[in-house]
Amino acid sequence: MSRWDISTTRHTYDEPAEMDMRGEPIEHLRTWIDAAHAAGSHEANAMCLCTAGEDCRPSARMVLLRGLDDRGLIFFTSYFSRKGQELARNPRVAAIFFWPEIHRQVSVEGAVEQLPENESDAYFASRPRGHQLGAWASEQSEEVESRHILEQRLEDFTRRFEGSAVPRPHSWGGYLLRADRFEFWQGRSDRMHDRIELRRFEGAWMQKRLQP
């Protein structure tokens, strides 16, 4: 069987409409996520979140966007995970969405802060019970000797909370990313892609077109 040649594989994008990025970037991001979902993207709200600790060593992972409002972008995780510990030391982050189905991507930069506890409580209560129990069973990013230990911890917490609501662990909750820079990227023919940067300056969004 022939091996896939990554050096020569490429796609041609043909998107004739020029992007209009006037207005609030959060609303454009919402529109693009909706378009990706409508086009069949399996998880249109998945984003690659990049963090760095005090040593400036970057790390990245996929997380799910769970909210968008006029404050910014919302996601949830363990405060004690690697990303949680890095966020505690350095709140500046970058995130990127990529939707090959519609030949678009959006990158976001800004600073994060923890959500108020009542918002984290409300979201945790909306999660499937198995996900709630998993948040108790897994000490995210910590080393574990075997899969069996994880499964045993899940069984233990399942018994512990049997017949009652599962409370939110104090080690788990939400973050708000207050963005100060967006870049909207649209694939175009001949690699002449559209790149529009929106950067917050003195309370307003300033727009620039960047070369591809």
MDAnalysis code that builds the backbone (N, CA, C; Angstrom):
import MDAnalysis as mda
import numpy as np

u = mda.Universe.empty(636, n_residues=212, atom_resindex=np.repeat(np.arange(212), 3), trajectory=True)
u.add_TopologyAttr("name", ["N", "CA", "C"] * 212)
u.add_TopologyAttr("resid", np.arange(1, 213))
u.add_TopologyAttr("resname", ["MET", "SER", "ARG", "TRP", "ASP", "ILE", "SER", "THR", "THR", "ARG", "HIS", "THR", "TYR", "ASP", "GLU", "PRO", "ALA", "GLU", "MET", "ASP", "MET", "ARG", "GLY", "GLU", "PRO", "ILE", "GLU", "HIS", "LEU", "ARG", "THR", "TRP", "ILE", "ASP", "ALA", "ALA", "HIS", "ALA", "ALA", "GLY", "SER", "HIS", "GLU", "ALA", "ASN", "ALA", "MET", "CYS", "LEU", "CYS", "THR", "ALA", "GLY", "GLU", "ASP", "CYS", "ARG", "PRO", "SER", "ALA", "ARG", "MET", "VAL", "LEU", "LEU", "ARG", "GLY", "LEU", "ASP", "ASP", "ARG", "GLY", "LEU", "ILE", "PHE", "PHE", "THR", "SER", "TYR", "PHE", "SER", "ARG", "LYS", "GLY", "GLN", "GLU", "LEU", "ALA", "ARG", "ASN", "PRO", "ARG", "VAL", "ALA", "ALA", "ILE", "PHE", "PHE", "TRP", "PRO", "GLU", "ILE", "HIS", "ARG", "GLN", "VAL", "SER", "VAL", "GLU", "GLY", "ALA", "VAL", "GLU", "GLN", "LEU", "PRO", "GLU", "ASN", "GLU", "SER", "ASP", "ALA", "TYR", "PHE", "ALA", "SER", "ARG", "PRO", "ARG", "GLY", "HIS", "GLN", "LEU", "GLY", "ALA", "TRP", "ALA", "SER", "GLU", "GLN", "SER", "GLU", "GLU", "VAL", "GLU", "SER", "ARG", "HIS", "ILE", "LEU", "GLU", "GLN", "ARG", "LEU", "GLU", "ASP", "PHE", "THR", "ARG", "ARG", "PHE", "GLU", "GLY", "SER", "ALA", "VAL", "PRO", "ARG", "PRO", "HIS", "SER", "TRP", "GLY", "GLY", "TYR", "LEU", "LEU", "ARG", "ALA", "ASP", "ARG", "PHE", "GLU", "PHE", "TRP", "GLN", "GLY", "ARG", "SER", "ASP", "ARG", "MET", "HIS", "ASP", "ARG", "ILE", "GLU", "LEU", "ARG", "ARG", "PHE", "GLU", "GLY", "ALA", "TRP", "MET", "GLN", "LYS", "ARG", "LEU", "GLN", "PRO"])
u.atoms.positions = np.array([
    [0.843, -1.191, 0.000],
    [0.000, 0.000, 0.000],
    [0.882, 1.245, 0.000],
    [0.569, 2.187, -0.879],
    [1.389, 3.374, -0.998],
    [1.194, 4.284, 0.212],
    [2.260, 4.948, 0.602],
    [2.213, 5.874, 1.739],
    [1.690, 7.228, 1.270],
    [0.893, 7.855, 2.124],
    [0.355, 9.176, 1.833],
    [1.490, 10.188, 1.830],
    [1.611, 10.949, 0.756],
    [2.694, 11.922, 0.606],
    [2.230, 13.285, 1.117],
    [2.618, 13.620, 2.351],
    [2.159, 14.887, 2.925],
    [2.803, 16.101, 2.272],
    [3.911, 15.904, 1.547],
    [4.596, 17.050, 0.946],
    [3.890, 17.569, -0.299],
    [3.045, 16.742, -0.928],
    [2.398, 17.159, -2.173],
    [0.883, 17.244, -2.062],
    [0.320, 16.834, -0.937],
    [-1.128, 16.880, -0.779],
    [-1.565, 18.301, -0.472],
    [-2.497, 18.807, -1.246],
    [-2.991, 20.168, -1.034],
    [-4.396, 20.287, -1.591],
    [-5.113, 21.282, -1.109],
    [-6.471, 21.546, -1.579],
    [-6.536, 22.961, -2.144],
    [-7.380, 23.127, -3.136],
    [-7.597, 24.436, -3.718],
    [-8.866, 25.030, -3.145],
    [-8.765, 26.235, -2.613],
    [-9.918, 26.920, -2.043],
    [-10.453, 27.918, -3.067],
    [-11.752, 27.974, -3.196],
    [-12.360, 28.896, -4.150],
    [-13.530, 29.587, -3.466],
    [-13.214, 30.663, -2.755],
    [-14.219, 31.424, -2.026],
    [-14.205, 32.853, -2.567],
    [-15.080, 33.176, -3.533],
    [-14.995, 34.471, -4.206],
    [-15.435, 35.657, -3.363],
    [-16.261, 35.452, -2.344],
    [-16.809, 36.586, -1.593],
    [-15.768, 37.158, -0.631],
    [-15.585, 38.459, -0.666],
    [-14.651, 39.107, 0.249],
    [-15.308, 39.245, 1.622],
    [-14.537, 39.016, 2.660],
    [-15.084, 39.040, 4.004],
    [-15.415, 40.461, 4.450],
    [-16.524, 40.600, 5.144],
    [-16.908, 41.865, 5.763],
    [-16.856, 41.651, 7.268],
    [-15.846, 42.203, 7.916],
    [-15.617, 41.967, 9.337],
    [-15.982, 43.180, 10.191],
    [-16.832, 44.066, 9.681],
    [-17.260, 45.196, 10.493],
    [-18.156, 44.704, 11.629],
    [-18.088, 45.389, 12.752],
    [-18.914, 44.998, 13.888],
    [-18.120, 44.245, 14.932],
    [-18.819, 43.568, 15.837],
    [-18.199, 42.884, 16.961],
    [-17.626, 41.533, 16.520],
    [-16.344, 41.271, 16.798],
    [-15.741, 39.996, 16.380],
    [-16.381, 38.777, 17.036],
    [-16.909, 38.924, 18.260],
    [-17.575, 37.797, 18.910],
    [-18.757, 37.320, 18.056],
    [-19.496, 38.256, 17.473],
    [-20.644, 37.877, 16.644],
    [-20.196, 37.210, 15.351],
    [-19.075, 37.673, 14.774],
    [-18.539, 37.001, 13.578],
    [-18.103, 35.581, 13.930],
    [-17.449, 35.427, 15.086],
    [-17.026, 34.088, 15.503],
    [-18.237, 33.186, 15.676],
    [-19.289, 33.679, 16.294],
    [-20.499, 32.885, 16.480],
    [-21.084, 32.458, 15.123],
    [-21.098, 33.387, 14.175],
    [-21.637, 33.087, 12.841],
    [-20.817, 32.007, 12.147],
    [-19.492, 32.094, 12.268],
    [-18.638, 31.102, 11.622],
    [-18.771, 29.732, 12.287],
    [-18.892, 29.692, 13.597],
    [-19.104, 28.413, 14.283],
    [-20.420, 27.791, 13.822],
    [-21.461, 28.600, 13.728],
    [-22.755, 28.092, 13.251],
    [-22.645, 27.563, 11.825],
    [-21.893, 28.271, 10.975],
    [-21.731, 27.833, 9.588],
    [-20.975, 26.515, 9.519],
    [-19.946, 26.360, 10.358],
    [-19.191, 25.109, 10.378],
    [-20.059, 23.964, 10.857],
    [-20.873, 24.208, 11.872],
    [-21.779, 23.173, 12.364],
    [-22.770, 22.765, 11.284],
    [-23.331, 23.748, 10.586],
    [-24.287, 23.465, 9.516],
    [-23.639, 22.700, 8.365],
    [-22.325, 22.907, 8.172],
    [-21.599, 22.230, 7.089],
    [-21.161, 20.815, 7.480],
    [-21.461, 20.392, 8.701],
    [-21.154, 19.030, 9.109],
    [-19.929, 18.866, 9.973],
    [-19.351, 19.963, 10.473],
    [-18.208, 19.843, 11.371],
    [-18.623, 19.068, 12.610],
    [-17.845, 18.044, 12.963],
    [-18.220, 17.150, 14.066],
    [-18.272, 17.894, 15.389],
    [-17.289, 18.734, 15.656],
    [-17.267, 19.546, 16.869],
    [-16.816, 20.950, 16.485],
    [-17.760, 21.730, 15.973],
    [-17.437, 23.066, 15.476],
    [-16.970, 23.990, 16.588],
    [-17.246, 23.622, 17.843],
    [-16.842, 24.459, 18.975],
    [-15.522, 24.024, 19.590],
    [-14.790, 23.126, 18.928],
    [-13.485, 22.694, 19.441],
    [-12.417, 23.716, 19.074],
    [-11.571, 24.045, 20.050],
    [-10.491, 24.995, 19.792],
    [-9.207, 24.486, 20.428],
    [-8.101, 24.806, 19.784],
    [-6.793, 24.476, 20.332],
    [-6.381, 25.629, 21.234],
    [-6.228, 25.327, 22.526],
    [-5.883, 26.343, 23.516],
    [-4.405, 26.243, 23.849],
    [-3.694, 27.348, 23.705],
    [-2.257, 27.389, 23.955],
    [-1.973, 28.233, 25.190],
    [-1.210, 27.646, 26.113],
    [-0.837, 28.335, 27.347],
    [0.674, 28.253, 27.513],
    [1.186, 29.011, 28.475],
    [2.605, 28.949, 28.805],
    [2.773, 29.340, 30.268],
    [3.682, 28.645, 30.947],
    [3.954, 28.968, 32.340],
    [5.002, 30.050, 32.477],
    [5.528, 30.178, 33.680],
    [6.539, 31.191, 33.932],
    [7.808, 30.951, 33.133],
    [8.048, 29.700, 32.753],
    [9.255, 29.387, 31.982],
    [9.087, 29.656, 30.492],
    [7.906, 30.157, 30.096],
    [7.597, 30.485, 28.690],
    [7.550, 29.252, 27.794],
    [7.516, 28.064, 28.371],
    [7.430, 26.833, 27.575],
    [5.959, 26.614, 27.190],
    [5.634, 26.665, 25.893],
    [4.227, 26.581, 25.497],
    [3.692, 25.160, 25.542],
    [2.396, 25.054, 25.739],
    [1.704, 23.769, 25.640],
    [0.349, 24.013, 24.987],
    [-0.179, 23.004, 24.317],
    [-1.433, 23.165, 23.582],
    [-2.269, 21.908, 23.718],
    [-3.587, 22.090, 23.676],
    [-4.510, 20.972, 23.722],
    [-5.866, 21.446, 23.183],
    [-6.700, 20.490, 22.788],
    [-8.034, 20.821, 22.307],
    [-8.992, 20.893, 23.490],
    [-9.795, 21.952, 23.523],
    [-10.859, 22.091, 24.512],
    [-12.127, 22.513, 23.773],
    [-13.263, 22.381, 24.440],
    [-14.530, 22.756, 23.829],
    [-14.979, 24.127, 24.338],
    [-15.276, 24.993, 23.406],
    [-15.877, 26.275, 23.744],
    [-17.281, 26.010, 24.266],
    [-17.609, 26.550, 25.440],
    [-18.910, 26.284, 26.048],
    [-19.768, 27.527, 26.214],
    [-19.270, 28.666, 25.776],
    [-20.071, 29.874, 25.855],
    [-19.428, 31.018, 25.125],
    [-20.261, 31.913, 24.603],
    [-19.825, 33.141, 23.936],
    [-20.773, 34.245, 24.361],
    [-20.242, 35.301, 24.920],
    [-21.081, 36.458, 25.205],
    [-20.243, 37.717, 25.038],
    [-20.815, 38.859, 25.406],
    [-20.094, 40.099, 25.148],
    [-18.843, 40.252, 26.007],
    [-18.649, 39.359, 26.990],
    [-17.420, 39.372, 27.783],
    [-16.286, 38.658, 27.068],
    [-16.604, 37.572, 26.344],
    [-15.577, 36.793, 25.678],
    [-15.955, 35.329, 25.503],
    [-14.943, 34.452, 25.544],
    [-15.105, 33.026, 25.285],
    [-15.013, 32.262, 26.609],
    [-15.835, 31.222, 26.752],
    [-15.920, 30.479, 28.005],
    [-15.579, 29.014, 27.767],
    [-14.733, 28.465, 28.645],
    [-14.440, 27.031, 28.622],
    [-14.253, 26.571, 30.061],
    [-14.248, 25.244, 30.260],
    [-14.180, 24.661, 31.600],
    [-13.089, 23.595, 31.653],
    [-12.471, 23.462, 32.823],
    [-11.424, 22.459, 32.988],
    [-11.071, 22.338, 34.466],
    [-10.102, 21.483, 34.748],
    [-9.585, 21.355, 36.105],
    [-8.615, 22.493, 36.390],
    [-8.784, 23.143, 37.537],
    [-7.855, 24.197, 37.924],
    [-6.452, 23.641, 38.204],
    [-6.382, 22.342, 38.533],
    [-5.103, 21.726, 38.889],
    [-4.424, 21.026, 37.718],
    [-5.049, 21.042, 36.536],
    [-4.436, 20.462, 35.351],
    [-3.225, 21.291, 34.941],
    [-2.463, 20.791, 33.975],
    [-1.303, 21.569, 33.510],
    [-1.742, 22.939, 33.008],
    [-2.813, 22.978, 32.205],
    [-3.239, 24.280, 31.689],
    [-3.746, 25.173, 32.804],
    [-4.446, 24.572, 33.803],
    [-4.924, 25.368, 34.918],
    [-3.788, 25.980, 35.715],
    [-2.749, 25.204, 35.948],
    [-1.597, 25.723, 36.690],
    [-0.851, 26.785, 35.889],
    [-0.751, 26.578, 34.564],
    [-0.095, 27.588, 33.744],
    [-0.915, 28.876, 33.694],
    [-2.236, 28.748, 33.638],
    [-3.091, 29.933, 33.622],
    [-2.976, 30.721, 34.921],
    [-2.764, 30.015, 36.021],
    [-2.614, 30.699, 37.306],
    [-1.342, 31.543, 37.339],
    [-0.339, 31.127, 36.589],
    [0.937, 31.838, 36.573],
    [1.036, 32.853, 35.433],
    [0.353, 32.561, 34.349],
    [0.421, 33.425, 33.170],
    [-0.942, 33.388, 32.477],
    [-1.773, 34.394, 32.656],
    [-3.133, 34.354, 32.117],
    [-3.240, 34.621, 30.621],
    [-2.136, 34.964, 29.950],
    [-2.198, 35.224, 28.509],
    [-2.272, 33.916, 27.743],
    [-3.217, 33.835, 26.800],
    [-3.412, 32.608, 26.025],
    [-3.636, 32.960, 24.559],
    [-3.514, 31.926, 23.733],
    [-3.930, 31.994, 22.338],
    [-4.777, 30.763, 22.062],
    [-5.755, 30.904, 21.184],
    [-6.609, 29.781, 20.810],
    [-6.891, 29.861, 19.322],
    [-7.154, 28.710, 18.726],
    [-7.459, 28.704, 17.287],
    [-8.544, 27.682, 16.986],
    [-9.468, 28.086, 16.147],
    [-10.501, 27.214, 15.595],
    [-10.138, 26.950, 14.135],
    [-10.358, 25.720, 13.679],
    [-10.119, 25.393, 12.269],
    [-11.263, 24.531, 11.781],
    [-11.860, 24.962, 10.670],
    [-12.993, 24.243, 10.080],
    [-12.696, 23.954, 8.607],
    [-12.104, 22.802, 8.305],
    [-11.774, 22.503, 6.906],
    [-13.007, 22.411, 6.016],
    [-14.162, 22.111, 6.609],
    [-15.380, 21.985, 5.801],
    [-15.762, 23.295, 5.115],
    [-15.402, 24.423, 5.730],
    [-15.763, 25.715, 5.140],
    [-14.523, 26.564, 4.845],
    [-13.332, 25.935, 4.925],
    [-12.077, 26.608, 4.569],
    [-11.862, 27.878, 5.390],
    [-12.091, 27.762, 6.697],
    [-11.950, 28.930, 7.548],
    [-11.235, 28.576, 8.849],
    [-10.586, 29.581, 9.432],
    [-10.041, 29.447, 10.773],
    [-10.085, 30.810, 11.455],
    [-10.111, 30.773, 12.776],
    [-10.082, 32.002, 13.573],
    [-9.092, 31.806, 14.696],
    [-8.184, 32.746, 14.859],
    [-7.282, 32.732, 16.006],
    [-7.676, 33.860, 16.952],
    [-7.509, 33.581, 18.243],
    [-7.939, 34.501, 19.295],
    [-6.804, 34.640, 20.305],
    [-6.566, 35.846, 20.779],
    [-5.570, 36.081, 21.821],
    [-6.179, 36.963, 22.902],
    [-5.732, 36.752, 24.134],
    [-6.233, 37.573, 25.225],
    [-5.799, 37.016, 26.559],
    [-6.446, 37.470, 27.612],
    [-6.150, 37.030, 28.972],
    [-7.375, 36.347, 29.556],
    [-7.141, 35.344, 30.397],
    [-8.240, 34.605, 31.005],
    [-8.370, 34.944, 32.484],
    [-9.558, 34.690, 32.991],
    [-9.835, 34.812, 34.421],
    [-10.855, 33.733, 34.782],
    [-10.857, 33.310, 36.023],
    [-11.824, 32.309, 36.445],
    [-13.226, 32.910, 36.465],
    [-14.193, 32.088, 36.051],
    [-15.586, 32.498, 36.128],
    [-16.044, 32.534, 37.587],
    [-17.060, 33.332, 37.906],
    [-17.652, 33.273, 39.240],
    [-18.150, 31.853, 39.544],
    [-18.119, 31.474, 40.806],
    [-18.475, 30.112, 41.191],
    [-19.901, 29.746, 40.791],
    [-20.828, 30.693, 40.850],
    [-22.211, 30.356, 40.502],
    [-22.345, 29.965, 39.033],
    [-21.535, 30.554, 38.148],
    [-21.578, 30.176, 36.734],
    [-20.980, 28.787, 36.534],
    [-19.883, 28.494, 37.247],
    [-19.299, 27.157, 37.154],
    [-20.260, 26.113, 37.717],
    [-20.928, 26.441, 38.838],
    [-21.899, 25.517, 39.420],
    [-23.026, 25.212, 38.440],
    [-23.532, 26.245, 37.786],
    [-24.655, 26.077, 36.865],
    [-24.260, 25.198, 35.684],
    [-23.075, 25.429, 35.138],
    [-22.668, 24.603, 34.003],
    [-22.418, 23.165, 34.446],
    [-21.751, 22.981, 35.590],
    [-21.464, 21.624, 36.063],
    [-22.759, 20.854, 36.260],
    [-23.775, 21.497, 36.786],
    [-25.057, 20.832, 37.018],
    [-25.720, 20.390, 35.717],
    [-25.372, 21.046, 34.586],
    [-25.977, 20.703, 33.296],
    [-25.266, 19.537, 32.602],
    [-24.107, 19.118, 33.117],
    [-23.329, 18.064, 32.463],
    [-23.968, 16.694, 32.699],
    [-23.736, 15.737, 31.792],
    [-24.188, 14.370, 32.055],
    [-23.574, 13.844, 33.356],
    [-24.289, 13.004, 34.055],
    [-23.820, 12.535, 35.354],
    [-22.467, 11.832, 35.239],
    [-22.260, 11.059, 34.177],
    [-20.985, 10.384, 34.000],
    [-19.830, 11.358, 33.891],
    [-20.059, 12.496, 33.236],
    [-19.023, 13.516, 33.117],
    [-18.748, 14.159, 34.476],
    [-19.810, 14.355, 35.252],
    [-19.631, 14.910, 36.591],
    [-18.775, 13.988, 37.455],
    [-19.083, 12.692, 37.405],
    [-18.311, 11.724, 38.197],
    [-16.870, 11.655, 37.717],
    [-16.675, 11.770, 36.400],
    [-15.325, 11.743, 35.858],
    [-14.473, 12.890, 36.359],
    [-15.099, 14.054, 36.598],
    [-14.358, 15.205, 37.124],
    [-13.847, 14.933, 38.534],
    [-14.572, 14.118, 39.303],
    [-14.111, 13.715, 40.634],
    [-13.047, 12.632, 40.544],
    [-13.231, 11.690, 39.610],
    [-12.347, 10.520, 39.558],
    [-10.963, 10.843, 39.019],
    [-10.879, 11.811, 38.114],
    [-9.612, 12.106, 37.446],
    [-8.953, 13.346, 38.026],
    [-7.733, 13.185, 38.526],
    [-6.906, 14.329, 38.910],
    [-6.115, 14.718, 37.666],
    [-6.732, 15.517, 36.841],
    [-6.276, 15.761, 35.477],
    [-4.805, 16.169, 35.418],
    [-4.082, 15.531, 34.509],
    [-2.667, 15.761, 34.214],
    [-1.718, 15.091, 35.203],
    [-2.240, 14.534, 36.313],
    [-1.384, 13.830, 37.254],
    [-1.069, 12.422, 36.745],
    [0.106, 11.921, 37.079],
    [0.503, 10.574, 36.662],
    [-0.356, 9.528, 37.371],
    [-0.677, 8.453, 36.667],
    [-1.429, 7.345, 37.252],
    [-0.784, 6.044, 36.802],
    [-0.739, 5.074, 37.687],
    [-0.004, 3.837, 37.392],
    [-0.711, 2.961, 36.369],
    [-2.029, 2.989, 36.347],
    [-2.738, 2.096, 35.428],
    [-4.136, 2.622, 35.151],
    [-4.720, 2.135, 34.071],
    [-6.109, 2.446, 33.745],
    [-7.039, 1.901, 34.826],
    [-6.657, 0.771, 35.404],
    [-7.487, 0.136, 36.423],
    [-7.712, 1.067, 37.608],
    [-6.698, 1.825, 37.999],
    [-6.842, 2.745, 39.124],
    [-7.880, 3.820, 38.811],
    [-7.844, 4.347, 37.597],
    [-8.833, 5.340, 37.196],
    [-10.240, 4.765, 37.262],
    [-10.406, 3.571, 36.721],
    [-11.725, 2.941, 36.708],
    [-12.206, 2.652, 38.128],
    [-11.276, 2.276, 39.015],
    [-11.642, 2.025, 40.404],
    [-12.077, 3.316, 41.088],
    [-11.375, 4.411, 40.809],
    [-11.754, 5.700, 41.384],
    [-13.154, 6.108, 40.904],
    [-13.445, 5.859, 39.631],
    [-14.769, 6.188, 39.118],
    [-15.843, 5.371, 39.835],
    [-15.578, 4.096, 40.048],
    [-16.529, 3.250, 40.784],
    [-16.723, 3.763, 42.209],
    [-15.635, 4.170, 42.840],
    [-15.705, 4.664, 44.217],
    [-16.583, 5.908, 44.303],
    [-16.392, 6.854, 43.398],
    [-17.192, 8.080, 43.446],
    [-18.629, 7.825, 43.001],
    [-18.833, 6.851, 42.120],
    [-20.196, 6.484, 41.741],
    [-20.967, 6.009, 42.967],
    [-20.322, 5.185, 43.797],
    [-20.972, 4.719, 45.027],
    [-21.144, 5.858, 46.025],
    [-20.146, 6.726, 46.104],
    [-20.187, 7.825, 47.078],
    [-21.385, 8.736, 46.853],
    [-21.673, 9.023, 45.582],
    [-22.758, 9.958, 45.279],
    [-24.046, 9.265, 44.843],
    [-24.132, 7.969, 45.044],
    [-25.328, 7.235, 44.633],
    [-26.563, 7.796, 45.338],
    [-27.581, 8.083, 44.545],
    [-28.833, 8.576, 45.097],
    [-28.852, 10.060, 45.417],
    [-27.786, 10.779, 45.047],
    [-27.745, 12.215, 45.322],
    [-27.118, 12.948, 44.141],
    [-27.312, 14.261, 44.125],
    [-26.699, 15.077, 43.076],
    [-25.189, 15.108, 43.264],
    [-24.477, 15.207, 42.152],
    [-23.015, 15.277, 42.207],
    [-22.613, 16.742, 42.283],
    [-21.970, 17.170, 43.374],
    [-21.558, 18.576, 43.480],
    [-20.334, 18.852, 42.620],
    [-20.120, 20.107, 42.300],
    [-18.926, 20.479, 41.542],
    [-17.694, 20.406, 42.432],
    [-16.640, 19.704, 41.976],
    [-15.393, 19.724, 42.759],
    [-14.818, 21.139, 42.797],
    [-14.232, 21.522, 43.920],
    [-13.641, 22.853, 44.015],
    [-12.430, 23.001, 43.090],
    [-11.915, 21.870, 42.602],
    [-10.757, 21.909, 41.709],
    [-11.146, 22.071, 40.241],
    [-12.424, 22.245, 39.969],
    [-12.915, 22.253, 38.585],
    [-13.831, 23.452, 38.383],
    [-13.685, 24.119, 37.223],
    [-14.568, 25.244, 36.965],
    [-14.287, 25.919, 35.643],
    [-14.845, 27.107, 35.493],
    [-14.803, 27.773, 34.204],
    [-13.818, 28.915, 34.125],
    [-13.468, 29.241, 32.883],
    [-12.588, 30.367, 32.579],
    [-13.261, 31.240, 31.525],
    [-12.992, 32.516, 31.627],
    [-13.434, 33.480, 30.629],
    [-12.214, 34.042, 29.928],
    [-12.180, 33.916, 28.607],
    [-11.099, 34.487, 27.808],
    [-11.576, 35.837, 27.284],
    [-11.013, 36.892, 27.824],
    [-11.329, 38.243, 27.347],
    [-10.372, 38.574, 26.200],
    [-10.864, 38.448, 24.999],
    [-10.006, 38.585, 23.819],
    [-9.696, 40.043, 23.516],
    [-8.448, 40.281, 23.100],
    [-8.085, 41.611, 22.615],
    [-7.560, 41.563, 21.184],
    [-7.517, 40.354, 20.608],
    [-7.122, 40.229, 19.208],
    [-7.815, 39.020, 18.584],
    [-8.364, 39.206, 17.389],
    [-8.920, 38.138, 16.577],
    [-8.259, 38.199, 15.206],
    [-8.095, 37.042, 14.602],
    [-7.736, 37.011, 13.182],
    [-8.642, 36.011, 12.475],
    [-9.371, 36.507, 11.490],
    [-10.277, 35.687, 10.698],
    [-9.592, 35.342, 9.376],
    [-9.528, 34.051, 9.079],
    [-8.814, 33.554, 7.893],
    [-9.796, 32.800, 7.006],
    [-9.830, 33.177, 5.737],
    [-10.683, 32.510, 4.747],
    [-9.822, 32.015, 3.594],
    [-9.873, 30.718, 3.317],
    [-9.117, 30.170, 2.200],
    [-9.601, 30.729, 0.867],
    [-8.648, 31.123, 0.011],
    [-8.976, 31.625, -1.320],
    [-8.092, 30.924, -2.335],
    [-8.392, 31.077, -3.606],
    [-7.652, 30.396, -4.665],
    [-6.221, 30.901, -4.755],
    [-5.327, 30.026, -5.234],
    [-3.911, 30.347, -5.460],
    [-3.197, 30.810, -4.195],
    [-3.676, 30.353, -3.047],
    [-3.086, 30.687, -1.750],
    [-3.129, 32.192, -1.442],
    [-4.010, 32.901, -2.126],
    [-4.194, 34.332, -1.864],
    [-5.329, 34.485, -0.847],
    [-5.099, 33.939, 0.323],
    [-6.133, 33.867, 1.340],
    [-6.472, 35.254, 1.908],
    [-7.659, 35.360, 2.469],
    [-8.056, 36.568, 3.191],
    [-7.671, 36.417, 4.655],
    [-7.019, 37.433, 5.202],
    [-6.693, 37.486, 6.632],
    [-7.074, 38.866, 7.154],
    [-8.021, 38.893, 8.065],
    [-8.473, 40.142, 8.651],
    [-8.188, 40.109, 10.149],
    [-7.411, 41.078, 10.618],
    [-7.094, 41.194, 12.038],
    [-7.985, 42.256, 12.669],
    [-8.547, 41.909, 13.827],
    [-9.306, 42.857, 14.628],
    [-8.624, 42.935, 15.991],
    [-8.148, 44.123, 16.338],
    [-7.406, 44.302, 17.590],
    [-8.080, 45.424, 18.397],
    [-8.288, 45.141, 19.686],
    [-8.939, 46.145, 20.538],
    [-7.946, 47.248, 20.908],
    [-8.379, 48.484, 20.714],
    [-7.541, 49.642, 21.051],
    [-8.429, 50.727, 21.627],
    [-8.184, 51.049, 22.890],
    [-8.936, 52.084, 23.603],
    [-10.440, 51.860, 23.495],
    [-10.836, 50.590, 23.686],
    [-12.257, 50.255, 23.739],
    [-12.924, 50.020, 22.405],
    [-12.199, 50.184, 21.299],
    [-12.771, 49.974, 19.966],
    [-11.972, 48.910, 19.232],
    [-12.596, 48.293, 18.237],
    [-11.930, 47.267, 17.434],
    [-11.373, 47.880, 16.171],
    [-10.045, 47.794, 16.013],
    [-9.377, 48.324, 14.836],
    [-9.118, 47.184, 13.854],
    [-9.454, 47.399, 12.594],
    [-9.360, 46.335, 11.585],
    [-8.199, 46.571, 10.636],
    [-7.476, 45.478, 10.333],
    [-6.402, 45.505, 9.354],
    [-6.528, 44.298, 8.447],
    [-6.142, 44.458, 7.204],
    [-6.001, 43.304, 6.308],
    [-4.530, 42.904, 6.279],
    [-4.260, 41.625, 6.480],
    [-2.901, 41.101, 6.469],
    [-2.654, 40.321, 5.183],
    [-1.432, 40.373, 4.701],
    [-1.079, 39.590, 3.513],
    [-1.045, 38.103, 3.863],
    [-1.414, 37.264, 2.907],
    [-1.466, 35.828, 3.196],
    [-0.087, 35.183, 3.294],
])
